[in-house]
Amino acid sequence: MTKASGVDRLKAAAADAAVALVEDGMIVGLGTGSTTSIAIGILSQRVADGLRVIGIPTSEQTEREARRLRIPLSTLAQHDNIDVTLDGADEVEVATPQGPRRRGCYAKRSSPAPAST
């Protein structure tokens, strides 16, 4: 396994795990980046299967991609509370019993998006 393919598999796994947090009726922040793009693709499959969500894109690039994949979109002006945001972090510090460690991370309910709860 090459480093690139290993990273791609990890990104896909992170995207899949993040999208698994999305529940019917949620307002979903849609970030920007390569892993988020994978997540948006997975989310669009769930939407096609009947999941009802509204996406709030963080960039024009994400808005174009989500529209192309038929994810319903809105704005923060219309929905000021986001339930979960799918976005990446280049690196985060995680506390462990052995001390802090730096790791990549993807998404969680307590997200970096200011409107998320």
VENVENPE-V894363 format. One record per residue. N is the residue number from 1. PSI is psi as a letter, one per 30 degrees, with the letter a starting at -180 (* if undefined). BURIAL is I if it has 16 or more other ideal C-beta (glycine too) atoms within 10 Angstrom, else O. Layout:
n = [N:N]
psi = [PSI:PSI]
burial = [BURIAL:BURIAL]
This chain:
n = [1:2:3:4:5:6:7:8:9:10:11:12:13:14:15:16:17:18:19:20:21:22:23:24:25:26:27:28:29:30:31:32:33:34:35:36:37:38:39:40:41:42:43:44:45:46:47:48:49:50:51:52:53:54:55:56:57:58:59:60:61:62:63:64:65:66:67:68:69:70:71:72:73:74:75:76:77:78:79:80:81:82:83:84:85:86:87:88:89:90:91:92:93:94:95:96:97:98:99:100:101:102:103:104:105:106:107:108:109:110:111:112:113:114:115:116:117]
psi = [k:l:e:e:e:e:e:e:e:e:e:e:e:e:e:e:e:e:f:f:f:k:l:k:f:l:k:j:k:j:a:k:l:e:e:e:e:e:e:e:e:e:e:e:e:e:e:f:g:f:k:j:l:k:k:j:k:f:l:e:e:e:e:e:e:e:e:e:g:h:k:k:l:a:l:f:e:f:j:g:j:k:e:k:k:j:l:l:k:e:k:l:k:k:k:l:f:f:l:k:k:k:l:l:l:d:l:l:e:i:l:f:k:e:f:k:*]
burial = [O:O:O:O:O:O:O:O:O:O:I:O:O:I:I:O:O:I:I:O:O:I:O:O:O:I:I:I:I:I:I:I:I:O:I:I:I:I:I:I:O:I:I:I:O:I:I:O:O:O:I:O:I:I:I:I:I:I:O:O:O:I:I:O:I:I:O:O:O:O:I:O:I:O:O:O:O:O:I:O:O:I:I:I:I:I:I:I:I:O:O:O:O:O:O:O:O:O:O:O:O:O:O:O:I:I:I:I:O:O:I:O:I:O:O:I:O]
